[in-house]
Amino acid sequence: MKSVIIALGMLLFVSQTLAMDLLQNAPGREQIQLNGQWNAIVDPFDVGDKRQFQNFNGTPAADRLQEFNFDSAMKLQVPGDWNTQDDKLFWYEGSVWYEKAFDHQAEAGKHYILYFDAVNYLASVYLNGTLLGKHEGGFTPFQFNATDALKDGKNVLVVKVNNRREPDFIPTMSTDWWNYGGITRPVRLIALPQTYIQDYQFTYLKEGKIALSVTVNGNSPANQVVDVTLPTLGITKRLKTDAAGQASVTFKAKPRLWTPESPALYTASLTLGEQTLTDKIGFRTIEVSGDKILLNGKSVFLRGIAIHEEKPFSDGRAWSEEEARILLSWAKELGCNYVRFAHYPHNENMLRIADELGLMVWAEIPVYWDIQFDNPNVLAKAKQQFGEMLFRDKNRAAVILWSIANETPNTEVRTAFLTELADTVRSTDPTRLVTAAINTQTTTDSGRIIDEAFAGVVDVIGINSYCGWYYDAPETCAQYKWQSAYNKPIIISEFGAGALQGWQGDENTFFSEAYQMRVFKQNLIMLDNMPHLAGVSPWLLKDFRAARRPLAGIQDYWNRKGLLSDQGIKKQVWFIMQDWYAEKAKQ
């Protein structure tokens, strides 16, 4: 049995080396949100730095020529992508400068953090002309200390955002989703005491214990007392931090374990002085035994769907709790107990509502297709993005799988890159399973053999298979004989076909709903006969924007493989998957 249930000594302060300064549970902190209308200047030639856009103070200079003015510039909503807010920016990739003025009065004994849930892709943050810092990566949170740069009264926040694709970025130059640019998730000005709880982690151990670690930061992190309560469980613990501001404890507990059928969550409170943080925590174990995935020691089949982070009834980057609830409620209606969040870390609302609704999560970083696997700086970026995702989401019981790649080429340099990345994932969070979506298998006369080297590295093998769409006739799929060189669980992480909703056509016509149905029916026969199968997540919940899909009148720059249209209308394949999952749930 390959187990990921571990001793306390291995658990302490998971991910500290990869995300040292982030705040745990940013939504639960004392804060003001700087969302809403921002001023914006499009800067395709990157002249803003030279012209000192960052020093704008709300009034044009009187003593010199100034060829910009944020107050009279275009307006963009934050959170939001710029592509869907203005037709002129639909295809735009490059720099946009955002500006927002806000009033602030400092409280004695407080310091302040500017926290960005995500900005795509490069962000440079200026407060009252002072550069607070820069961040790379489009889907993970980052923060800067704003205390010294804040003023009483009016403050001006300027953020330069650039979403231009570059060869050494993650993801790299080519993707199959829309490169939405902008401040795509909330911006928070968080007020903290001089000494504060920075981080905490609850982990349920297999032997019926809970391991808790706490990190205190600020002016005097040592010898601080943190009181922790789980009222429903009747648990109260007092922790005292060491010289590094850290404390930990392990205690016996008998919580009702989190499952998709009964997603039990417990309110936890952590108090340091006058500061109290609350969170809803689920407890469960996840491990593999041979080719089975075990949730709380019991074999579970993952009935899933892949999801892109797009608005439920249109295009554009989703970010709100309401949007997350709609997307995940659709997954529940389909009969899912599992979702694949492709191909990047989704917003925090998605993770928290997955916890609430009982949806196990495959969470992923965008190590996608042909990134620069021979570049050590790119490997460092992959580790950073994983660390930021892990730090934010490590208390979410729903997350059972960390995915470190999708459809990467089967080369020695790639395998070395991903193996080191997998080692990093396991060393920073050995409490979950490591996976990746692989699309390279050896073809035989009767089917496929999963035999590539990286399949031996992961705990759960993910396979993307588009039999009947990109290759082979659909009826061939039903005759496929799958073999694996590894006695490990397999998830078919993608399969499917495109269809324009409402176009019935016939079953021989590509992009008709009838052809999509034909592909699904034959693939489901294949899946029913597939050894080692532990789950599936067809591609995908709803149609989404994709610049690689130009077919006029059918795709129109949409990937049409959704079970739902871009407007959320069910296609015929929705119902065949719903019925298949209903039968699987009975088994």
C-alpha positions as CSV (number, residue, x, y, z in Angstrom):
1,M,0.0,0.0,0.0
2,K,1.3,3.4,-0.9
3,S,0.0,5.7,1.8
4,V,0.1,9.4,2.2
5,I,-0.9,9.4,5.8
6,I,2.1,10.7,7.6
7,A,3.6,11.4,11.0
8,L,3.4,14.8,12.6
9,G,7.1,15.4,12.2
10,M,6.7,15.4,8.4
11,L,3.7,17.7,8.5
12,L,5.0,20.7,10.3
13,F,4.9,24.0,8.4
14,V,4.2,22.4,5.1
15,S,5.1,24.7,2.1
16,Q,7.0,27.2,4.1
17,T,9.9,27.1,1.8
18,L,7.8,27.7,-1.3
19,A,5.5,30.5,0.0
20,M,7.2,32.0,3.0
21,D,5.2,35.2,3.5
22,L,1.7,34.5,2.3
23,L,-1.3,34.9,4.7
24,Q,-3.4,31.9,5.3
25,N,-7.2,32.5,4.9
26,A,-7.0,36.0,3.3
27,P,-10.8,36.2,2.9
28,G,-11.2,35.8,6.7
29,R,-9.0,38.7,7.7
30,E,-9.9,42.3,8.6
31,Q,-9.8,44.1,5.3
32,I,-11.2,46.5,2.8
33,Q,-11.6,45.3,-0.7
34,L,-10.3,47.5,-3.5
35,N,-12.7,46.1,-6.1
36,G,-14.9,48.0,-8.4
37,Q,-14.1,50.5,-11.1
38,W,-10.4,51.2,-11.8
39,N,-8.9,53.6,-14.3
40,A,-6.8,52.0,-17.0
41,I,-4.3,53.0,-19.7
42,V,-3.4,50.5,-22.5
43,D,0.3,50.6,-23.1
44,P,1.2,48.4,-26.1
45,F,4.7,49.8,-26.5
46,D,5.6,49.8,-22.8
47,V,6.2,53.5,-22.5
48,G,4.5,53.8,-19.1
49,D,7.6,53.2,-17.0
50,K,9.6,55.9,-18.8
51,R,6.7,58.3,-18.6
52,Q,6.2,57.5,-14.9
53,F,2.7,56.3,-14.9
54,Q,3.5,54.8,-11.6
55,N,3.9,58.3,-10.0
56,F,0.4,59.5,-10.9
57,N,-1.0,61.3,-7.8
58,G,-4.5,62.1,-9.1
59,T,-3.7,65.4,-10.8
60,P,-1.8,66.2,-14.0
61,A,1.5,67.9,-13.6
62,A,1.3,71.7,-13.9
63,D,4.9,72.4,-14.6
64,R,5.6,69.9,-17.4
65,L,4.0,68.2,-20.3
66,Q,2.2,65.0,-19.2
67,E,0.7,62.9,-21.9
68,F,-1.4,60.7,-19.7
69,N,-4.2,61.1,-17.2
70,F,-5.7,58.2,-15.4
71,D,-8.8,60.2,-14.4
72,S,-9.9,60.6,-18.0
73,A,-8.7,57.1,-19.1
74,M,-10.9,54.1,-19.8
75,K,-12.6,52.3,-17.0
76,L,-12.3,48.6,-16.1
77,Q,-13.9,46.5,-13.5
78,V,-11.8,44.7,-10.9
79,P,-11.9,41.8,-10.5
80,G,-12.2,41.1,-14.2
81,D,-10.3,40.4,-17.4
82,W,-9.9,43.2,-19.9
83,N,-10.7,41.1,-23.0
84,T,-14.4,40.8,-22.4
85,Q,-14.9,44.4,-21.0
86,D,-13.9,46.3,-24.2
87,D,-14.1,45.0,-27.8
88,K,-10.8,46.7,-28.6
89,L,-9.1,44.6,-26.0
90,F,-10.6,41.2,-27.0
91,W,-7.3,40.0,-28.6
92,Y,-5.0,42.3,-26.7
93,E,-1.8,40.9,-25.1
94,G,0.6,43.4,-23.5
95,S,0.7,46.0,-20.8
96,V,-2.3,47.7,-19.1
97,W,-1.8,50.1,-16.3
98,Y,-4.5,50.1,-13.6
99,E,-5.1,53.0,-11.1
100,K,-7.4,53.4,-8.2
101,A,-7.5,56.1,-5.5
102,F,-8.8,55.3,-2.0
103,D,-8.9,57.0,1.3
104,H,-7.2,55.5,4.4
105,Q,-6.6,56.3,8.0
106,A,-4.0,54.2,9.7
107,E,-5.0,52.6,13.0
108,A,-2.4,52.7,15.8
109,G,-0.7,49.3,16.3
110,K,-1.7,48.0,12.8
111,H,0.3,47.3,9.7
112,Y,-1.1,46.7,6.3
113,I,-0.8,44.1,3.5
114,L,-1.9,44.5,-0.1
115,Y,-3.1,41.1,-1.1
116,F,-3.9,40.1,-4.7
117,D,-5.8,36.9,-5.3
118,A,-4.4,36.8,-8.8
119,V,-3.2,39.0,-11.6
120,N,-2.4,37.6,-15.1
121,Y,0.5,37.4,-15.7
122,L,3.2,39.9,-14.6
123,A,2.3,42.5,-12.0
124,S,4.2,45.5,-10.8
125,V,2.5,47.2,-7.8
126,Y,3.1,50.8,-6.9
127,L,1.5,52.6,-3.9
128,N,1.9,56.4,-3.9
129,G,4.8,56.1,-6.3
130,T,6.6,53.5,-4.3
131,L,7.3,50.1,-5.9
132,L,6.0,47.5,-3.4
133,G,7.1,44.5,-5.5
134,K,6.6,42.4,-8.6
135,H,5.0,39.0,-9.1
136,E,5.0,36.5,-11.9
137,G,2.3,33.9,-12.4
138,G,-1.3,34.4,-13.4
139,F,-3.4,32.2,-11.1
140,T,-1.9,32.3,-7.6
141,P,-2.0,34.9,-4.8
142,F,0.7,37.3,-3.7
143,Q,1.1,40.1,-1.2
144,F,3.2,43.1,-0.3
145,N,3.7,45.0,2.9
146,A,2.1,48.4,2.3
147,T,2.5,49.9,5.8
148,D,5.3,52.4,5.1
149,A,3.9,53.5,1.7
150,L,0.4,54.3,3.0
151,K,-0.7,57.8,3.8
152,D,-3.5,59.2,5.9
153,G,-6.1,60.5,3.5
154,K,-5.9,59.9,-0.2
155,N,-3.8,57.1,-1.6
156,V,-3.1,56.1,-5.2
157,L,-2.5,52.5,-6.1
158,V,-1.1,51.7,-9.6
159,V,-0.6,48.2,-11.0
160,K,1.1,47.5,-14.2
161,V,-0.2,44.2,-15.7
162,N,1.3,42.4,-18.6
163,N,-0.2,39.1,-20.1
164,R,2.2,38.8,-23.1
165,R,3.2,35.2,-23.6
166,E,6.9,34.4,-23.4
167,P,8.9,31.2,-24.0
168,D,10.1,30.9,-20.4
169,F,6.8,31.6,-18.8
170,I,4.4,29.0,-17.3
171,P,2.2,28.4,-19.2
172,T,4.3,28.9,-22.3
173,M,3.6,30.4,-25.7
174,S,0.8,28.1,-26.8
175,T,-2.3,27.1,-24.8
176,D,-5.8,25.9,-25.6
177,W,-7.6,28.4,-23.4
178,W,-8.0,32.2,-23.6
179,N,-5.2,34.3,-22.3
180,Y,-7.4,36.6,-20.2
181,G,-5.4,39.6,-19.0
182,G,-5.9,41.8,-16.0
183,I,-6.5,41.9,-12.3
184,T,-8.8,38.9,-12.5
185,R,-9.4,38.2,-8.8
186,P,-10.1,40.5,-5.7
187,V,-7.6,43.0,-4.3
188,R,-7.5,43.3,-0.5
189,L,-6.0,45.8,1.9
190,I,-5.6,43.6,5.0
191,A,-5.1,45.2,8.4
192,L,-2.9,43.1,10.8
193,P,-1.9,43.5,14.4
194,Q,1.8,44.1,15.0
195,T,2.0,40.4,15.9
196,Y,-0.4,38.1,14.0
197,I,-1.3,34.6,13.0
198,Q,0.2,34.1,9.6
199,D,-0.4,30.5,8.9
200,Y,-2.1,27.4,10.2
201,Q,-2.7,23.8,9.1
202,F,-5.1,21.1,10.3
203,T,-4.4,17.5,9.2
204,Y,-6.3,14.4,10.0
205,L,-4.0,11.5,10.8
206,K,-5.0,7.9,10.1
207,E,-4.9,6.8,13.7
208,G,-7.7,9.2,14.7
209,K,-5.7,12.2,15.6
210,I,-5.5,15.8,14.3
211,A,-2.2,17.5,13.8
212,L,-2.2,21.3,14.1
213,S,0.6,23.7,13.3
214,V,0.5,27.5,13.7
215,T,2.9,30.2,12.6
216,V,3.0,33.6,14.2
217,N,4.7,36.5,12.4
218,G,5.2,40.2,13.0
219,N,7.1,42.2,15.6
220,S,7.3,39.6,18.4
221,P,6.5,36.1,17.1
222,A,8.2,34.2,19.9
223,N,6.5,33.1,23.1
224,Q,3.0,34.0,21.8
225,V,-0.1,32.1,23.0
226,V,-2.6,31.0,20.4
227,D,-5.9,29.5,21.6
228,V,-7.6,27.1,19.2
229,T,-11.1,25.8,19.5
230,L,-13.2,23.3,17.5
231,P,-16.5,23.8,19.5
232,T,-18.5,21.0,17.8
233,L,-15.8,18.5,18.7
234,G,-15.4,19.9,22.2
235,I,-11.7,20.7,21.6
236,T,-9.8,23.6,23.1
237,K,-6.0,23.8,22.7
238,R,-3.5,26.4,23.8
239,L,-0.2,26.6,21.9
240,K,2.9,28.6,22.7
241,T,5.2,29.6,19.9
242,D,9.0,28.9,19.8
243,A,11.7,31.4,18.9
244,A,10.8,31.1,15.2
245,G,7.1,31.8,15.9
246,Q,6.0,28.3,15.4
247,A,3.9,25.9,17.5
248,S,2.3,22.5,17.0
249,V,0.2,19.9,18.7
250,T,-1.3,16.6,18.0
251,F,-4.5,15.5,19.7
252,K,-7.1,12.8,19.6
253,A,-10.4,13.5,17.9
254,K,-13.4,11.7,16.5
255,P,-14.7,14.0,13.8
256,R,-17.2,12.8,11.2
257,L,-15.0,12.3,8.2
258,W,-15.5,14.4,5.1
259,T,-17.0,12.5,2.1
260,P,-18.9,13.5,-1.0
261,E,-22.0,12.0,0.4
262,S,-21.6,13.8,3.7
263,P,-19.1,16.7,3.5
264,A,-18.7,17.4,7.2
265,L,-17.0,20.7,8.0
266,Y,-16.1,22.0,11.4
267,T,-15.7,25.6,12.5
268,A,-12.2,26.2,13.8
269,S,-11.2,29.4,15.7
270,L,-7.7,30.6,16.3
271,T,-7.1,33.5,18.7
272,L,-4.0,35.6,19.4
273,G,-4.7,38.5,21.6
274,E,-7.6,40.4,20.0
275,Q,-7.2,38.7,16.7
276,T,-9.5,35.7,15.9
277,L,-9.5,33.8,12.6
278,T,-12.2,31.3,11.8
279,D,-12.3,28.7,9.1
280,K,-14.3,25.6,8.1
281,I,-12.2,22.5,8.1
282,G,-13.0,19.0,6.9
283,F,-11.1,15.9,8.0
284,R,-10.4,12.9,5.7
285,T,-7.6,10.6,4.5
286,I,-6.6,9.8,1.0
287,E,-4.3,7.1,-0.2
288,V,-3.7,4.5,-2.9
289,S,-3.6,0.7,-2.5
290,G,-2.6,-1.1,-5.7
291,D,-5.0,0.3,-8.4
292,K,-7.5,1.7,-5.9
293,I,-8.0,5.2,-4.6
294,L,-9.0,5.0,-0.9
295,L,-11.0,7.8,0.7
296,N,-11.0,7.3,4.5
297,G,-9.8,3.8,3.9
298,K,-12.6,2.9,1.4
299,S,-12.3,2.4,-2.3
300,V,-13.9,5.3,-4.3
301,F,-14.6,5.7,-8.0
302,L,-14.1,9.3,-9.1
303,R,-17.1,10.4,-11.2
304,G,-15.9,13.7,-12.5
305,I,-15.9,16.6,-15.0
306,A,-13.1,18.9,-16.1
307,I,-13.8,22.6,-15.6
308,H,-12.2,25.8,-17.0
309,E,-12.5,29.0,-14.9
310,E,-14.9,30.7,-17.2
311,K,-18.2,32.5,-16.4
312,P,-21.2,30.1,-16.4
313,F,-23.3,31.8,-19.0
314,S,-20.7,33.6,-21.2
315,D,-17.0,34.0,-21.7
316,G,-14.6,35.9,-19.4
317,R,-12.7,34.8,-16.3
318,A,-14.9,33.6,-13.4
319,W,-14.0,34.7,-9.9
320,S,-17.0,35.2,-7.6
321,E,-18.7,32.9,-5.1
322,E,-21.9,33.0,-7.1
323,E,-20.1,31.9,-10.3
324,A,-18.3,29.1,-8.4
325,R,-21.5,27.9,-6.9
326,I,-23.2,27.7,-10.3
327,L,-20.4,25.8,-12.0
328,L,-20.0,23.3,-9.1
329,S,-23.7,22.9,-8.7
330,W,-23.8,21.8,-12.4
331,A,-21.2,19.2,-11.6
332,K,-23.3,17.9,-8.7
333,E,-26.4,17.8,-10.9
334,L,-24.4,15.7,-13.4
335,G,-23.7,13.2,-10.7
336,C,-20.1,14.1,-10.0
337,N,-18.2,13.4,-6.8
338,Y,-15.0,14.9,-8.3
339,V,-13.9,17.8,-10.4
340,R,-10.7,18.5,-12.3
341,F,-9.8,22.2,-12.1
342,A,-8.0,22.6,-15.4
343,H,-5.3,23.8,-16.3
344,Y,-4.2,26.2,-13.6
345,P,-5.1,27.0,-9.9
346,H,-8.7,28.1,-9.8
347,N,-10.0,30.9,-7.5
348,E,-10.4,30.3,-3.8
349,N,-14.2,30.3,-4.0
350,M,-14.0,27.2,-6.1
351,L,-12.0,25.3,-3.5
352,R,-14.2,26.4,-0.6
353,I,-17.4,25.6,-2.3
354,A,-16.1,22.2,-3.4
355,D,-15.4,21.6,0.3
356,E,-19.0,22.5,1.1
357,L,-20.6,20.6,-1.7
358,G,-18.6,17.4,-1.3
359,L,-16.6,17.5,-4.6
360,M,-13.1,15.9,-4.5
361,V,-10.7,18.1,-6.4
362,W,-7.8,17.6,-8.9
363,A,-5.9,20.9,-8.6
364,E,-3.3,21.7,-11.3
365,I,-0.5,24.1,-12.2
366,P,-0.1,25.1,-15.8
367,V,2.9,23.1,-16.7
368,Y,1.3,22.6,-20.1
369,W,2.5,21.2,-23.4
370,D,6.0,22.4,-24.4
371,I,7.4,24.6,-21.7
372,Q,11.2,25.0,-21.4
373,F,11.9,21.8,-19.6
374,D,15.7,22.3,-20.0
375,N,15.6,25.7,-18.2
376,P,16.2,25.6,-14.4
377,N,14.5,29.0,-14.0
378,V,11.3,27.6,-15.5
379,L,11.5,24.7,-13.0
380,A,11.9,27.3,-10.2
381,K,8.7,29.0,-11.5
382,A,6.8,25.7,-11.5
383,K,7.8,25.2,-7.9
384,Q,6.8,28.7,-7.0
385,Q,3.4,28.3,-8.6
386,F,2.8,25.0,-6.9
387,G,3.9,26.4,-3.5
388,E,1.5,29.4,-3.8
389,M,-1.4,27.1,-4.7
390,L,-0.5,24.6,-1.9
391,F,-0.2,27.3,0.7
392,R,-3.6,28.8,-0.1
393,D,-5.5,25.5,-0.4
394,K,-3.8,23.1,2.0
395,N,-6.7,23.3,4.5
396,R,-9.2,22.2,1.9
397,A,-10.3,18.6,2.5
398,A,-11.7,18.6,-1.1
399,V,-8.2,18.6,-2.6
400,I,-7.0,15.1,-3.0
401,L,-4.8,15.3,-6.1
402,W,-2.0,17.7,-7.0
403,S,-1.5,17.7,-10.8
404,I,1.9,18.9,-12.0
405,A,1.5,18.6,-15.7
406,N,-0.8,18.2,-18.7
407,E,0.1,16.6,-22.1
408,T,3.8,17.1,-21.9
409,P,6.2,15.5,-24.5
410,N,7.7,12.2,-23.5
411,T,11.4,13.2,-23.4
412,E,14.2,12.5,-21.0
413,V,14.6,16.2,-20.1
414,R,10.8,16.5,-19.5
415,T,10.8,13.4,-17.3
416,A,13.7,14.7,-15.2
417,F,11.9,18.1,-14.8
418,L,8.7,16.5,-13.7
419,T,10.3,14.0,-11.5
420,E,12.1,16.8,-9.5
421,L,8.8,18.7,-9.4
422,A,7.0,15.6,-8.1
423,D,9.7,15.2,-5.4
424,T,9.1,18.8,-4.4
425,V,5.3,18.2,-4.2
426,R,5.7,15.2,-2.0
427,S,8.3,16.8,0.3
428,T,6.1,19.8,0.9
429,D,2.8,18.1,1.1
430,P,2.9,14.3,1.5
431,T,-0.7,14.2,2.6
432,R,-2.2,14.2,-0.9
433,L,-1.6,12.2,-4.1
434,V,0.5,13.3,-7.1
435,T,-0.9,13.0,-10.6
436,A,-0.4,14.4,-14.1
437,A,-2.4,14.1,-17.4
438,I,-0.4,12.1,-19.9
439,N,-1.3,11.6,-23.5
440,T,1.6,9.4,-24.7
441,Q,1.0,5.7,-24.8
442,T,2.4,2.9,-27.0
443,T,-0.1,2.0,-29.7
444,T,-0.8,-1.7,-30.4
445,D,-3.1,-3.5,-32.9
446,S,-5.8,-3.8,-30.3
447,G,-5.4,-0.7,-28.2
448,R,-2.9,1.1,-26.0
449,I,-0.2,0.3,-23.4
450,I,0.6,2.9,-20.7
451,D,4.3,2.4,-20.4
452,E,6.0,5.8,-20.4
453,A,8.5,6.4,-17.6
454,F,6.7,9.3,-15.9
455,A,3.7,7.1,-15.3
456,G,5.9,5.3,-12.8
457,V,6.6,8.5,-10.9
458,V,3.0,9.6,-10.1
459,D,0.7,8.1,-7.5
460,V,-2.3,8.2,-9.9
461,I,-1.9,8.0,-13.6
462,G,-4.0,10.6,-15.6
463,I,-4.7,9.7,-19.3
464,N,-6.1,12.1,-21.9
465,S,-7.7,10.0,-24.7
466,Y,-9.6,11.4,-27.6
467,C,-10.4,8.2,-29.4
468,G,-13.2,8.8,-32.0
469,W,-12.4,12.6,-32.3
470,Y,-8.7,13.2,-33.1
471,Y,-8.0,9.7,-34.2
472,D,-9.8,6.4,-35.0
473,A,-13.5,5.9,-35.7
474,P,-15.7,6.0,-32.6
475,E,-16.6,2.3,-32.9
476,T,-12.9,1.5,-32.6
477,C,-12.9,2.9,-29.1
478,A,-15.3,0.3,-27.8
479,Q,-12.8,-2.4,-29.0
480,Y,-9.8,-0.8,-27.4
481,K,-7.8,-3.1,-25.1
482,W,-5.9,-1.0,-22.5
483,Q,-2.9,-2.3,-20.7
484,S,-0.7,-0.7,-18.1
485,A,2.9,-1.5,-17.0
486,Y,2.0,-0.1,-13.6
487,N,-0.3,-1.4,-10.9
488,K,-1.7,2.0,-10.2
489,P,-5.0,3.8,-10.3
490,I,-5.8,5.3,-13.7
491,I,-8.1,8.4,-14.2
492,I,-9.2,9.1,-17.8
493,S,-8.6,12.8,-17.2
494,E,-9.9,13.8,-20.6
495,F,-12.1,12.3,-23.3
496,G,-14.8,13.7,-25.5
497,A,-15.7,15.4,-28.8
498,G,-16.9,18.8,-29.9
499,A,-20.4,19.8,-30.8
500,L,-22.2,23.1,-31.5
501,Q,-25.2,23.0,-29.2
502,G,-28.5,22.7,-31.1
503,W,-26.9,21.4,-34.3
504,Q,-28.4,18.0,-34.6
505,G,-26.9,16.9,-38.0
506,D,-26.4,13.2,-38.1
507,E,-24.0,10.9,-36.4
508,N,-21.5,11.1,-39.3
509,T,-21.2,14.9,-39.1
510,F,-18.4,16.4,-37.1
511,F,-19.5,19.0,-34.6
512,S,-23.1,17.8,-34.5
513,E,-24.6,16.7,-31.2
514,A,-25.3,13.3,-32.8
515,Y,-21.6,12.8,-33.6
516,Q,-20.7,13.8,-30.1
517,M,-23.2,11.3,-28.7
518,R,-21.7,8.6,-30.9
519,V,-18.2,9.3,-29.6
520,F,-19.4,9.3,-25.9
521,K,-21.3,6.1,-26.2
522,Q,-18.4,4.2,-27.7
523,N,-15.9,5.7,-25.2
524,L,-18.1,4.7,-22.3
525,I,-18.0,1.1,-23.5
526,M,-14.2,1.4,-23.6
527,L,-14.2,2.7,-20.0
528,D,-16.4,0.0,-18.7
529,N,-13.8,-2.5,-19.9
530,M,-10.7,-0.7,-18.8
531,P,-8.5,-2.3,-16.2
532,H,-7.2,-0.2,-13.3
533,L,-9.8,2.5,-13.9
534,A,-10.4,4.6,-10.8
535,G,-12.1,7.6,-12.3
536,V,-13.0,9.8,-15.3
537,S,-13.4,13.5,-16.0
538,P,-14.7,14.1,-19.5
539,W,-13.6,17.2,-21.3
540,L,-15.5,19.3,-20.2
541,L,-18.3,21.0,-18.3
542,K,-19.0,23.9,-20.7
543,D,-17.7,25.4,-23.9
544,F,-14.9,27.9,-23.3
545,R,-13.0,30.5,-25.3
546,A,-9.9,29.2,-27.2
547,A,-7.9,31.2,-29.8
548,R,-6.8,27.9,-31.5
549,R,-10.4,27.2,-32.6
550,P,-11.3,29.5,-35.5
551,L,-13.8,27.4,-37.5
552,A,-16.4,30.0,-38.5
553,G,-20.0,29.3,-37.8
554,I,-19.2,26.4,-35.5
555,Q,-16.3,27.1,-33.2
556,D,-15.9,30.9,-33.6
557,Y,-13.0,30.8,-31.2
558,W,-14.8,28.5,-28.7
559,N,-13.7,25.0,-27.7
560,R,-17.0,23.2,-28.3
561,K,-16.3,20.0,-26.3
562,G,-18.6,21.1,-23.4
563,L,-21.4,19.0,-22.1
564,L,-23.0,22.5,-21.8
565,S,-22.9,25.3,-24.3
566,D,-21.2,28.6,-23.6
567,Q,-24.7,29.8,-22.4
568,G,-25.1,26.8,-20.1
569,I,-27.6,24.9,-22.2
570,K,-27.4,21.1,-21.9
571,K,-26.2,19.1,-24.9
572,Q,-27.4,15.5,-25.5
573,V,-24.2,14.1,-24.0
574,W,-25.0,15.6,-20.7
575,F,-27.8,13.1,-20.2
576,I,-25.8,10.0,-21.2
577,M,-23.0,11.0,-18.7
578,Q,-25.6,11.7,-16.0
579,D,-27.1,8.2,-16.5
580,W,-23.7,6.5,-16.6
581,Y,-22.7,8.2,-13.3
582,A,-26.0,7.2,-11.7
583,E,-25.2,3.6,-12.5
584,K,-21.6,4.0,-11.2
585,A,-22.9,5.5,-8.0
586,K,-24.9,2.3,-7.3
587,Q,-21.8,0.0,-7.7
